[in-house]
Amino acid sequence: MAAALPKLRRRDRLDRRIARGRVKPRHVRAVAKVLARLHQNAPTADERDGAASPASLARRWRGALQSLEARGLLTAADRKQLDEGPGVLLTRRVDAFLERHAAGRIRGRCAGLRPSKVRARSRVARIDAKPGAAGDVAEDLAVLSSAIRCAGYEGLAEQLLAAYALAADDYALYGVIDFYECLVICERAVEAELDTARSWLAPWLAARGHFAPAGPTLLLLIGRVASGKSTLAKGLVRRLGAPRVVADRVRDAVLGPVAKVAGPEAALERAWSDAFDERIYAGVLRRAEAVLASGRPCMIDACSPTRKARERVAELAARLDADLMLCTCHASEDRTAARLRAREQRTGVAEGSWSAIARDLDALFEEVDAKEAGHHVPVRTDAPLRQSVDEVLAAIGRARPPAALVRRDGALPRAVTFDCWNTLIVETDWSEAHRLRVEALHAATLEECEERPIEQVSAAFDRAWLAHMQLWEKGVVSGAREVARWSLEALELPLPEAVLVHLTERFQTASHSGRVVALDGARETLERLQAAGVAMALICDTGLTPGREVRRLLDRHGLLEPLTAELFSDEVGAPKPDRRIFRMALDALSVRPEDAVHVGDLRRTDVAGAKAVGMTSVRLRATHDDESPLPEADAVASSHAELLDLLGLR
């Protein structure tokens, strides 16, 4: 299989990109397309060829769970939960596996599958694989997606599934992928380190404490031919990590044999006949239903010119309890005409063919009525794509406010841990604290009779601060004393202990002279949690302001008393995302990770650290919106008021 893949001059391993936080959506989409092509070229198989049957999968499932129980990673209640979750496919929904046999999705799989190589700034990818045992191709996909999820990239794992479903026209995989992912993770966890295994398994132990996501959303993009629906749809699904069901793709798949015999123009004419369009639309809805039934959002990219067609989509959304968004796309006549000409050239049909189809559909088109079910969003596709995508996403946010992070059993979390800076308190005038520290350093040069120009002193402090930040990013603790010493060394001044101690103290207390204030609603959040009996702790990385000074700042604003424990990196000896500081907080609160929520503003430290120990994470973007390409939190709140909504306290 690998021999058929394109050779690359420059190759970067996808797994290394994941480890370094450099993996991009285009990388996983490229891998999905290559994997779909590998499966397309592999021969179909059955049990006589060694393909897995439901019975053999059941044996693997039971063996993995028994091994995890033997290691103490699962309790009897955990095993029951997994059996009633993904394992239910092996009991009450075995037909899903049999349907995949009938649909030809049992093929030669890949042995030693590795998401190996992706060219930077390109869609070209390579997968290191050899022909392996026959089985459901969804398991190959699960090998990759579960690895990405375990690294914390939930959204990218969903993009991988979505890109594969589109490339392979295999939307039915959403009916079985959760089982295969859980099976792969359970089998890997048997051999993994205990802490790693626990963090991998935590999301699957839903009933014991994992927090329920919002329900699915069905987006229907409506518009005339060449109105910009598909371009908008691509932008949306990349941001949402959602699969896209494309009417044109369904139509092409069905019309392939016709086009070979009668030619592209005859196929095109038949494609848009009423009878044939009904057949295509039924296929589109069938694919969308498979996605929504798994609890995921889905997008339908189809003209849907009539109210009757849109009513069928509304019925599907209502049946599966999905929010329905009707996005009507509009474009100028000039832009539409240019798109039609480009489509004619791309599909190889005579000039004017697509224009004729567009006129026929325009005659059928019925504008969306305000009485139609769903939330209506008109979109101008002449605008820049990012602007149009943001407009639709904002409408989705208004239609579906943040769902409460209550557990599936309806209870509140037993504990909540908080980051400190930009979560509970914020330094609104950091420049003032910076000025005071530079002045303190300048005064130290005067005391030693070695006065330096203030510009030189400021540059020395900035270099020392940068060294401190670089160590923090590497997980090494440093603070005011180290920055003071590095600053004096940069100025080539002697280091008498008395000077170093005095300068360290000035650095540590500078924030008291600046403007450190509580975030709006922070005190109310702690008081409401305390009244509800939810235990709380602080997990704080300290910079130049040590833990003892941060306690004074918190106490000044009434934020210290509700906290059961405060964990500071300078006192613990480990900054976030080190698991030790999170575990110490959980031990202080006497709670399990799956029963706790961590709230913070940074993906690299707060989100990654919480996920690493199996806690639910919330990213608070009230004062700082971290847009780094690192894994996203389980939920995002824009204020403490939204945070209370998420925690089910309003």
DOMARTOR-420049 format. One line per field, with one value per residue (C-alpha): x, y, z; residue number from 1. Coordinates in nm, 4 decimals, decimal comma. Example, Ala and Ser with C-alpha at 12.3 -4.5 7.8 and 13.67 -1.06 7.14 Angstrom:
% residues 2
east <- (1,2300 1,3670)
north <- (-0,4500 -0,1060)
up <- (0,7800 0,7140)
num <- (1 2)
% end
This chain:
% residues 650
east <- (0,0000 0,2709 0,4377 0,1355 0,1659 0,3403 0,7070 0,7999 1,1190 1,0367 0,8532 0,7354 0,5924 0,2378 0,2989 0,5894 0,3703 0,1125 0,3750 0,5024 0,1572 0,2185 -0,0435 -0,2901 -0,6339 -0,4895 -0,2558 -0,5316 -0,7440 -0,4527 -0,4050 -0,7784 -0,7752 -0,4773 -0,6349 -0,9601 -0,7654 -0,5821 -0,9121 -1,0680 -0,7868 -0,7980 -1,0088 -1,3301 -1,3203 -1,5345 -1,4782 -1,3289 -1,0503 -0,9905 -1,2140 -1,3294 -1,6833 -1,8978 -1,8109 -1,4353 -1,4698 -1,6645 -1,3773 -1,1260 -1,3524 -1,3969 -1,0241 -0,9252 -1,1715 -1,0649 -0,6993 -0,7816 -0,9754 -0,6791 -0,4536 -0,6977 -0,7814 -1,1490 -1,3987 -1,7015 -1,9082 -1,6638 -1,6887 -2,0669 -2,0584 -1,8360 -2,0542 -2,3628 -2,1853 -1,9690 -2,0005 -2,3742 -2,2881 -2,1832 -2,5178 -2,8258 -2,6833 -2,4880 -2,6802 -2,4531 -2,1575 -2,3528 -2,4612 -2,0979 -2,0238 -2,3078 -2,1874 -1,8380 -1,6640 -1,4816 -1,1555 -0,7847 -0,6683 -0,3260 -0,0671 0,1572 -0,0514 0,1324 0,0114 0,3597 0,4321 0,2772 0,4453 0,4285 0,2015 0,0653 -0,2223 0,0083 0,0385 0,1872 0,0927 0,3425 0,1434 0,1560 -0,1334 -0,2738 -0,5582 -0,9001 -1,1517 -1,3701 -1,1859 -1,3266 -1,0711 -0,7858 -0,9437 -0,9868 -0,6146 -0,5346 -0,8234 -0,7757 -0,4053 -0,4973 -0,7642 -0,5254 -0,2872 -0,5701 -0,6711 -1,0418 -1,1340 -0,8661 -0,9800 -1,3304 -1,1864 -1,0089 -1,3374 -1,5221 -1,2610 -1,2544 -1,6341 -1,6450 -1,3531 -1,4756 -1,8501 -1,8688 -2,0942 -2,2137 -1,8772 -2,0267 -2,2428 -1,9411 -1,6412 -1,6983 -1,6792 -1,3600 -1,1947 -1,2799 -1,1552 -0,8246 -0,7762 -0,8601 -0,6108 -0,3416 -0,4175 -0,3439 0,0280 0,0476 0,1693 -0,1018 -0,1421 -0,1473 -0,3973 -0,6270 -0,6249 -0,7068 -0,9943 -1,1465 -1,3631 -1,5241 -1,6350 -1,9227 -2,1775 -1,9257 -1,8432 -1,7553 -1,9578 -2,2118 -2,1588 -2,4242 -2,6633 -2,6052 -2,6698 -2,7856 -2,6820 -2,8592 -2,6965 -2,9603 -2,9025 -2,9181 -2,6593 -2,3175 -2,4335 -2,1178 -2,2685 -1,9852 -1,7105 -1,8928 -1,9599 -1,5888 -1,4984 -1,7634 -1,6866 -1,3165 -1,3974 -1,6593 -1,4818 -1,8135 -1,8819 -2,0282 -2,2841 -2,2648 -2,5542 -2,3218 -2,0949 -2,3915 -2,5115 -2,1702 -2,1397 -2,4727 -2,4185 -2,0709 -2,1821 -2,4212 -2,1485 -1,9196 -2,1835 -2,3785 -2,1225 -2,1109 -2,3840 -2,6411 -2,5554 -2,5891 -2,9334 -3,0545 -2,9028 -3,1350 -3,4569 -3,7260 -3,7227 -3,3463 -3,3228 -3,5595 -3,3268 -3,0243 -3,1997 -3,2967 -2,9284 -2,8251 -3,0710 -2,9654 -2,6016 -2,6884 -2,8970 -2,6017 -2,3929 -2,6570 -2,7433 -2,3880 -2,4489 -2,2324 -2,3160 -2,3637 -2,3855 -2,5926 -2,4601 -2,7569 -2,9668 -3,2912 -3,4915 -3,8396 -4,0153 -4,1011 -3,7328 -3,6561 -3,9471 -3,7863 -3,4659 -3,6665 -3,8361 -3,4963 -3,3684 -3,6809 -3,6629 -3,3007 -3,3431 -3,0952 -3,0930 -3,1650 -2,9871 -3,1040 -2,8228 -2,9393 -2,6507 -2,6708 -2,4208 -2,4151 -2,5093 -2,1545 -2,0032 -2,2614 -2,1989 -1,8226 -1,8716 -2,0967 -1,8360 -1,5663 -1,7854 -1,8467 -1,4734 -1,4070 -1,6729 -1,6028 -1,9567 -2,0649 -2,0722 -2,4077 -2,4984 -2,4719 -2,6350 -2,9393 -2,9598 -2,9310 -3,2235 -3,4394 -3,3684 -3,4304 -3,7805 -3,8384 -3,6726 -3,8971 -3,7533 -3,7217 -4,0327 -4,0097 -4,2577 -4,0290 -3,8740 -3,5221 -3,3044 -3,2668 -2,9329 -2,8932 -2,5299 -2,3641 -2,1016 -1,9489 -1,7893 -1,4517 -1,4917 -1,3726 -1,6334 -1,9132 -1,8008 -1,7815 -2,1329 -2,2792 -2,0854 -2,2081 -2,5645 -2,5098 -2,3832 -2,6950 -2,9236 -2,7550 -2,6167 -2,3489 -2,4889 -2,4480 -2,1529 -2,3684 -2,2834 -2,4918 -2,6476 -2,7640 -2,5307 -2,3009 -1,9247 -1,7915 -1,4995 -1,3773 -1,0165 -0,9211 -0,6243 -0,5406 -0,4199 -0,6786 -0,9217 -0,9828 -0,7636 -0,6001 -0,3195 -0,4809 -0,1661 0,1208 0,3387 0,3299 0,4660 0,7255 0,8336 0,8710 1,0903 1,3143 1,3450 1,4361 1,7085 1,8333 1,8456 2,0546 2,3134 2,3306 2,3795 2,6800 2,8170 2,7903 2,5049 2,3928 2,1732 1,8066 1,7767 2,0543 1,8926 1,5545 1,7095 1,8863 1,5593 1,3755 1,6373 1,6111 1,2305 1,2492 1,4790 1,2254 0,9400 1,1386 1,2033 0,8339 0,7382 0,9797 0,8200 1,1062 1,0273 1,2052 1,1044 1,1992 1,5325 1,6502 1,5359 1,7124 2,0347 2,0229 1,9566 2,2579 2,4763 2,3702 2,4808 2,8107 2,7510 2,8798 2,6207 2,6351 2,3617 2,2076 2,1552 2,0104 1,7684 1,6500 1,6018 1,4154 1,1742 1,1129 1,0403 0,8000 0,5905 0,5710 0,2223 0,0862 0,1625 -0,0002 -0,3680 -0,4598 -0,8371 -1,0837 -1,2547 -1,6192 -1,8257 -1,5290 -1,6322 -1,9941 -1,8767 -1,6800 -1,9632 -2,2225 -2,0043 -1,9373 -2,3095 -2,3755 -2,1256 -1,8709 -1,5111 -1,2611 -0,8857 -0,6413 -0,3755 -0,1492 0,1751 0,3787 0,6128 0,7796 0,4919 0,5271 0,2473 0,2551 0,2022 -0,0736 -0,2574 -0,2527 -0,3918 -0,6698 -0,7552 -0,7792 -1,0656 -1,2419 -1,1326 -0,9152 -1,1577 -1,3797 -1,0762 -0,9954 -0,6380 -0,3970 -0,1293 0,1462 0,4195 0,6954 0,5855 0,5128 0,8195 0,6241 0,4306 0,1271 0,0702 0,2734 0,0349 0,1778 0,0282 -0,3151 -0,3004 -0,2055 -0,5112 -0,7370 -0,5884 -0,6456 -1,0125 -1,0472 -1,2059 -1,1418 -1,0375 -1,3599 -1,5610 -1,3758 -1,3633 -1,0615 -1,1078 -0,8254 -0,7322 -0,4385 -0,4553 -0,0916 -0,1091 -0,4696 -0,6414 -0,3536 -0,2901 -0,6551 -0,6949 -0,3748 -0,5219 -0,8756 -1,0466 -1,3048 -1,1563 -1,3172 -1,1285 -1,2251 -1,1622 -1,2958 -0,9707 -0,7441 -0,8621 -0,5951 -0,6092 -0,3062 -0,3468 -0,3278 -0,6131 -0,9319 -1,1064 -1,4238 -1,6128 -1,5394 -1,6897 -1,6618 -1,7372 -1,7989 -2,1709 -2,1352 -1,9202 -2,2028 -2,4362 -2,1934 -2,1671 -2,5468 -2,5681 -2,7941)
north <- (0,0000 0,2464 0,2104 0,3692 0,6867 1,0026 1,0418 1,3646 1,5672 1,7271 1,5228 1,6017 1,3338 1,4037 1,2522 1,4929 1,7813 1,6687 1,6541 2,0033 2,1587 2,2280 2,0029 2,1890 2,0962 2,0676 1,7921 1,5683 1,6301 1,5231 1,2049 1,1288 1,1530 0,9198 0,6676 0,6787 0,6057 0,3169 0,1619 0,2231 0,0249 -0,2576 -0,5653 -0,6375 -0,9291 -1,1482 -1,3842 -1,6445 -1,3935 -1,3474 -1,0437 -0,9698 -1,0718 -0,9256 -1,2345 -1,1848 -0,8139 -0,9059 -1,1301 -0,8463 -0,6079 -0,8415 -0,9190 -0,5514 -0,4659 -0,7651 -0,6614 -0,3058 -0,4353 -0,6528 -0,3433 -0,1573 0,0951 -0,0027 -0,0839 -0,3034 0,0163 0,1480 -0,1701 -0,1599 0,1990 0,1102 -0,1892 0,0321 0,3020 0,2055 -0,1643 -0,1593 -0,2015 -0,5568 -0,6403 -0,4457 -0,2812 -0,5590 -0,4819 -0,1783 -0,4120 -0,6419 -0,3440 -0,2470 -0,5986 -0,5649 -0,2188 -0,3437 -0,1571 -0,4742 -0,4632 -0,5203 -0,3022 -0,1504 -0,3193 -0,0916 0,2096 0,5356 0,8897 0,9514 1,2254 1,5494 1,8156 2,1560 2,4070 2,1271 1,8816 1,5936 1,3206 0,9780 0,6949 0,4244 0,1038 -0,2487 -0,4745 -0,6246 -0,8446 -0,7786 -0,5886 -0,2825 0,0148 0,2241 0,0598 0,2023 0,5421 0,4811 0,4056 0,7564 0,9488 0,7945 0,8871 1,2463 1,2547 1,1144 1,3991 1,6394 1,7410 1,6605 1,9029 1,7709 1,4133 1,5162 1,6877 1,3630 1,1714 1,4369 1,4509 1,0708 1,0439 1,2908 1,1362 0,7775 0,8578 0,6539 0,8449 0,5193 0,5034 0,7434 0,4565 0,2458 0,4782 0,5432 0,1698 0,1250 0,4284 0,3046 -0,0451 0,0931 0,3122 0,0276 -0,2029 0,0659 0,1514 -0,2076 -0,1452 0,2294 0,3965 0,4221 0,8007 0,8017 0,5174 0,6954 1,0167 0,8213 0,6363 0,9296 1,0637 0,7237 0,6886 0,9255 0,8263 0,8490 1,2111 1,3152 1,6179 1,5989 1,7983 2,0095 1,8317 1,8197 2,1023 2,0529 2,3292 2,3498 2,5800 2,7083 2,9007 2,9114 2,7450 2,9136 3,1202 3,0321 2,7575 2,5106 2,7629 2,8778 2,5149 2,4275 2,7213 2,6326 2,2630 2,3343 2,5612 2,3243 1,9942 1,8744 1,6457 1,7928 1,6065 1,7400 1,6861 1,7242 1,4464 1,2137 1,3015 1,2367 0,8996 0,7844 0,9339 0,7947 0,4993 0,7232 0,9755 0,7025 0,5780 0,8875 1,1623 1,4466 1,6641 1,3843 1,2904 1,6522 1,6813 1,3662 1,4721 1,7666 1,5920 1,5827 1,2048 1,1842 1,4809 1,3044 1,0038 1,2237 1,4114 1,0884 0,9892 1,3225 1,2885 0,9307 1,0371 1,3325 1,1091 0,8737 1,1667 1,3293 0,9972 0,9869 1,3173 1,5238 1,8347 1,7973 2,0264 1,9690 2,1450 2,1374 2,3920 2,2922 2,5281 2,4274 2,4468 2,0787 1,9877 2,2042 2,0524 1,7090 1,8446 1,9992 1,6651 1,4950 1,7570 1,7263 1,3460 1,3512 1,6492 1,8624 2,2402 2,3450 2,6403 2,7565 2,9570 3,1256 3,2272 3,5326 3,6612 3,9356 3,8532 3,9177 3,6856 3,4157 3,4369 3,4054 3,0996 2,9350 2,9871 2,8400 2,5388 2,4749 2,4743 2,2465 1,9890 1,9926 2,0712 2,3065 2,6796 2,7822 2,4371 2,5343 2,8695 2,6861 2,4651 2,7736 2,9398 2,6282 2,6076 2,9790 2,9219 2,6590 2,8485 2,9460 3,1999 3,0941 3,1921 3,3253 3,0556 2,7700 2,5697 2,6505 2,9553 3,1653 3,3242 3,5199 3,5321 3,7454 3,5246 3,8229 3,9145 3,7663 3,4019 3,4519 3,7246 3,5016 3,2078 3,4247 3,5524 3,2014 3,0792 3,3777 3,2902 2,9308 3,0615 3,2765 2,9893 2,7465 2,9139 2,7234 2,3983 2,3467 2,1274 1,9140 1,5480 1,2999 1,1935 1,5538 1,6409 1,9418 1,8839 1,7936 2,0325 2,3253 2,4401 2,7842 2,9434 3,2815 3,5485 3,6454 3,4033 3,5438 3,8557 4,0638 4,3175 4,6011 4,8154 4,5733 4,8568 5,0189 4,7050 4,6750 5,0384 4,9851 4,6783 4,8583 5,1520 4,9105 4,7589 5,1076 5,1993 4,8872 5,0124 5,3421 5,1611 4,9840 5,3103 5,1558 5,3578 5,2454 5,4345 5,3581 5,2197 4,9685 4,8717 4,8218 4,6033 4,3901 4,3362 4,2474 3,9841 3,8316 3,8299 3,6558 3,3879 3,3351 3,2942 3,0482 2,8320 2,8499 2,7202 2,4299 2,3483 2,4829 2,6995 3,0350 3,3598 3,7040 3,5971 3,4389 3,7386 3,9758 3,7747 3,7474 4,1212 4,2095 3,9640 4,1216 4,4604 4,3031 4,4167 4,2377 4,0256 4,0897 3,8910 4,1956 4,3664 4,0521 3,9993 4,3601 4,3596 4,0284 4,1721 4,4816 4,2616 4,0435 4,3251 4,5456 4,4176 4,5672 4,9098 4,8386 4,7917 4,4330 4,3884 4,1009 3,9975 4,0951 3,8250 3,6307 3,6773 3,5846 3,2669 3,1525 3,2411 3,0571 2,7475 2,7603 2,7877 2,4880 2,2771 2,2571 2,2368 2,4798 2,5153 2,7464 2,6174 2,9113 2,9549 3,2261 3,4578 3,7431 3,7565 3,4523 3,2571 3,4420 3,7761 3,6351 3,5206 3,8807 4,0042 3,7450 3,8184 4,1900 4,1131 3,8504 3,5624 3,3667 3,2541 3,0294 2,8301 2,5036 2,4947 2,7071 2,5404 2,7721 2,6637 2,8304 2,6327 2,3026 2,3170 2,2388 2,4748 2,3817 2,1658 1,9349 1,6703 1,6895 2,0278 1,9188 1,5932 1,7777 2,0007 1,6986 1,5251 1,8371 1,8363 1,4542 1,4183 1,2100 1,3875 1,2925 1,4692 1,8006 2,0981 2,3234 2,6842 2,8850 3,1055 2,9248 2,6193 2,5151 2,5142 2,5075 2,3049 2,0627 2,0063 1,9393 1,7000 1,5162 1,4095 1,3470 1,6656 1,8580 2,1877 2,5278 2,8094 3,1533 3,4253 3,7210 3,9182 3,7049 3,4995 3,2369 3,1708 2,9400 2,6264 2,3988 2,1705 2,3468 2,3062 2,1033 2,4333 2,8038 3,0886 3,4583 3,5781 3,4574 3,4914 3,2372 3,0217 3,0057 2,8995 2,6242 2,5032 2,4917 2,7602 3,0198)
up <- (0,0000 0,0951 -0,2450 -0,4140 -0,2084 -0,3336 -0,2428 -0,0711 -0,0609 0,2726 0,5337 0,8848 1,1083 1,2164 1,5574 1,6136 1,5104 1,7668 2,0403 1,9543 1,9187 1,5486 1,3954 1,1720 1,0372 0,6862 0,8083 0,9417 0,6304 0,4126 0,6158 0,5940 0,2145 0,1836 0,4201 0,2217 -0,0970 0,0678 0,1706 -0,1692 -0,3346 -0,0802 -0,1689 0,0172 0,2616 0,4826 0,7729 0,5410 0,4734 0,8435 0,8851 1,2372 1,3237 1,6035 1,8078 1,7703 1,8498 2,1623 2,2733 2,2226 2,4128 2,7109 2,7188 2,7259 3,0034 3,2125 3,1824 3,2869 3,5882 3,6838 3,6801 3,9019 3,6304 3,6127 3,8811 3,8273 3,7901 3,5291 3,3276 3,3419 3,2165 2,9201 2,8360 2,8409 2,6379 2,3384 2,4230 2,3526 1,9841 2,0623 2,2201 2,1137 1,8000 1,6369 1,3171 1,2705 1,2172 0,9871 0,7757 0,7282 0,6064 0,3563 0,2463 0,1635 0,4462 0,5523 0,3590 0,3879 0,6737 0,7401 0,9604 1,1660 1,0694 1,1380 1,0606 0,9455 0,7030 0,5929 0,3855 0,5480 0,3665 0,1513 0,1332 0,0405 0,3005 0,3482 0,5787 0,6675 0,6421 0,5082 0,4097 0,7280 0,8420 0,6976 0,9073 0,9379 0,7870 1,0728 1,3021 1,0937 1,1357 1,5094 1,5471 1,4215 1,5762 1,9212 1,9160 1,8320 2,1063 2,3665 2,2819 2,3669 2,0130 2,0298 1,7507 1,5150 1,5752 1,4683 1,1594 1,0714 1,0900 0,8906 0,6141 0,5885 0,5762 0,2864 0,0960 0,1389 0,1339 0,4546 0,6931 0,8488 1,0278 1,2846 1,4052 1,5049 1,5424 1,9139 1,9829 1,7806 1,9407 2,2895 2,2026 2,0695 2,3779 2,6172 2,4460 2,4554 2,8174 2,9212 2,8507 2,9302 3,2482 3,5115 3,4986 3,1206 3,1081 3,3551 3,1495 2,8315 2,9941 3,1834 2,8951 2,8473 3,2084 3,1418 3,4060 3,6900 3,6321 3,2774 3,1781 2,9000 2,5778 2,4075 2,1729 1,7972 1,5536 1,1942 0,9557 0,6223 0,3678 0,1270 -0,1920 -0,5655 -0,7871 -0,7483 -0,4508 -0,2549 -0,0364 -0,0725 -0,0006 0,3121 0,4111 0,3905 0,6094 0,8648 0,8979 0,9455 1,2380 1,3811 1,3128 1,1733 0,8750 0,5573 0,3482 -0,0075 -0,2469 -0,5471 -0,4132 -0,3684 -0,7169 -0,8731 -0,7011 -0,8357 -1,1797 -1,2343 -1,4528 -1,6505 -1,7283 -1,8605 -2,1044 -2,2060 -2,1453 -1,8932 -2,0503 -2,0620 -1,7051 -1,5987 -1,7575 -1,5839 -1,2515 -1,2139 -1,3114 -1,0408 -0,9963 -0,9750 -0,7403 -0,4994 -0,4943 -0,4231 -0,1460 0,0261 0,0203 0,1700 0,4590 0,5223 0,5580 0,7825 1,0070 1,0610 1,1850 1,4059 1,5689 1,7081 1,8889 1,6544 1,4520 1,0771 0,7766 0,4628 0,1545 -0,0852 -0,2733 -0,0944 -0,3176 -0,2001 0,1344 0,1037 0,0877 0,3901 0,5830 0,5448 0,6973 0,9824 1,0469 1,0691 1,3166 1,5321 1,5350 1,6570 1,8916 1,6968 1,6693 1,3097 1,1478 0,8039 0,6427 0,3218 0,0951 -0,1320 -0,3888 -0,6517 -1,0110 -1,1330 -0,8735 -0,9490 -1,3256 -1,2728 -1,0545 -1,3158 -1,5895 -1,3685 -1,2940 -1,6648 -1,7313 -1,4359 -1,5282 -1,9034 -2,0219 -2,2964 -2,2290 -2,0812 -1,9459 -1,5805 -1,6485 -1,7882 -1,4803 -1,2595 -1,4404 -1,4045 -1,0312 -0,9874 -1,1222 -0,8514 -0,5679 -0,2777 -0,0367 0,3261 0,5186 0,8731 0,9793 0,8753 1,1577 1,2689 1,3253 1,0092 0,9162 0,5878 0,4726 0,2025 0,0405 -0,1406 0,1923 0,2973 0,3964 0,7544 0,8060 0,6750 0,8886 1,2023 1,1313 1,1166 1,4208 1,6197 1,5225 1,6378 1,9714 2,0142 1,9195 2,1583 2,4708 2,6641 2,7999 3,1727 3,2640 3,4896 3,5017 3,3117 3,6416 3,6912 3,9805 4,0097 4,0034 4,3461 4,3139 4,1009 4,0812 3,9551 3,7877 3,9424 3,6986 3,4343 3,6000 3,9481 3,9510 3,6792 3,6774 3,4830 3,4777 3,4295 3,3005 3,6458 3,8145 3,5366 3,5902 3,9646 3,9106 3,6630 3,9055 4,1854 3,9674 3,8750 4,2448 4,3098 4,0598 4,2508 4,5810 4,4336 4,2932 3,9486 3,8010 3,4563 3,2075 3,2651 2,9118 2,9808 3,3108 3,1442 2,8706 3,1333 3,3208 2,9978 2,9085 3,2551 3,2323 2,8927 3,0398 3,3197 3,0684 2,8575 3,1637 3,2571 2,9128 2,9653 3,3027 3,5165 3,8199 3,8605 4,0255 4,1516 4,3014 3,9758 3,7686 4,0106 3,9903 3,6098 3,5811 3,7998 3,6086 3,2779 3,4177 3,5335 3,8927 4,2045 4,3824 4,7570 4,9283 5,0923 4,7560 4,6018 4,8930 4,8864 4,5081 4,5222 4,7779 4,5634 4,2598 4,4598 4,6024 4,2911 4,2042 4,5274 4,3900 4,0559 3,9835 4,0688 4,0701 4,0871 3,7635 3,7361 3,9047 4,0452 4,4079 4,3286 4,1547 4,4590 4,6967 4,4874 4,4676 4,8400 4,9141 4,6884 4,8821 4,5958 4,7203 4,5624 4,5294 4,3538 4,1111 4,0295 3,8394 4,0076 3,8216 4,0059 4,2557 4,4878 4,6471 4,9795 4,8003 4,5777 4,8916 5,0176 4,6846 4,6881 5,0502 4,9721 4,7304 4,9437 4,7184 4,9605 5,2309 5,0093 4,8922 5,0688 4,9364 4,7368 4,5250 4,3964 4,1569 4,3634 4,6714 4,4958 4,2701 3,9530 3,7222 3,5158 3,3133 3,5402 3,6720 4,0233 4,1046 3,9776 4,1747 4,4919 4,4515 4,3967 4,7011 4,9116 4,8060 4,8381 4,4914 4,1832 3,8607 3,6829 3,9557 3,9204 3,6826 3,6303 3,5141 3,3591 3,0649 2,8989 2,6749 2,7286 3,1081 3,2316 2,9599 2,8982 3,2692 3,3490 3,0563 3,1520 3,4862 3,3576 3,4816 3,2811 3,1608 3,1099 2,9371 3,0679 2,8098 3,0099 2,9944 2,7746 2,4778 2,4126 2,0368 2,0239 1,8058 2,1117 2,2229 2,3270 2,6610 2,7093 2,7352 2,6912 2,8952 2,8150 3,1691 3,5220 3,4516 3,1671 3,3939 3,6476 3,3653 3,2646 3,6227 3,6517 3,9211 3,7539)
num <- (1 2 3 4 5 6 7 8 9 10 11 12 13 14 15 16 17 18 19 20 21 22 23 24 25 26 27 28 29 30 31 32 33 34 35 36 37 38 39 40 41 42 43 44 45 46 47 48 49 50 51 52 53 54 55 56 57 58 59 60 61 62 63 64 65 66 67 68 69 70 71 72 73 74 75 76 77 78 79 80 81 82 83 84 85 86 87 88 89 90 91 92 93 94 95 96 97 98 99 100 101 102 103 104 105 106 107 108 109 110 111 112 113 114 115 116 117 118 119 120 121 122 123 124 125 126 127 128 129 130 131 132 133 134 135 136 137 138 139 140 141 142 143 144 145 146 147 148 149 150 151 152 153 154 155 156 157 158 159 160 161 162 163 164 165 166 167 168 169 170 171 172 173 174 175 176 177 178 179 180 181 182 183 184 185 186 187 188 189 190 191 192 193 194 195 196 197 198 199 200 201 202 203 204 205 206 207 208 209 210 211 212 213 214 215 216 217 218 219 220 221 222 223 224 225 226 227 228 229 230 231 232 233 234 235 236 237 238 239 240 241 242 243 244 245 246 247 248 249 250 251 252 253 254 255 256 257 258 259 260 261 262 263 264 265 266 267 268 269 270 271 272 273 274 275 276 277 278 279 280 281 282 283 284 285 286 287 288 289 290 291 292 293 294 295 296 297 298 299 300 301 302 303 304 305 306 307 308 309 310 311 312 313 314 315 316 317 318 319 320 321 322 323 324 325 326 327 328 329 330 331 332 333 334 335 336 337 338 339 340 341 342 343 344 345 346 347 348 349 350 351 352 353 354 355 356 357 358 359 360 361 362 363 364 365 366 367 368 369 370 371 372 373 374 375 376 377 378 379 380 381 382 383 384 385 386 387 388 389 390 391 392 393 394 395 396 397 398 399 400 401 402 403 404 405 406 407 408 409 410 411 412 413 414 415 416 417 418 419 420 421 422 423 424 425 426 427 428 429 430 431 432 433 434 435 436 437 438 439 440 441 442 443 444 445 446 447 448 449 450 451 452 453 454 455 456 457 458 459 460 461 462 463 464 465 466 467 468 469 470 471 472 473 474 475 476 477 478 479 480 481 482 483 484 485 486 487 488 489 490 491 492 493 494 495 496 497 498 499 500 501 502 503 504 505 506 507 508 509 510 511 512 513 514 515 516 517 518 519 520 521 522 523 524 525 526 527 528 529 530 531 532 533 534 535 536 537 538 539 540 541 542 543 544 545 546 547 548 549 550 551 552 553 554 555 556 557 558 559 560 561 562 563 564 565 566 567 568 569 570 571 572 573 574 575 576 577 578 579 580 581 582 583 584 585 586 587 588 589 590 591 592 593 594 595 596 597 598 599 600 601 602 603 604 605 606 607 608 609 610 611 612 613 614 615 616 617 618 619 620 621 622 623 624 625 626 627 628 629 630 631 632 633 634 635 636 637 638 639 640 641 642 643 644 645 646 647 648 649 650)
% end
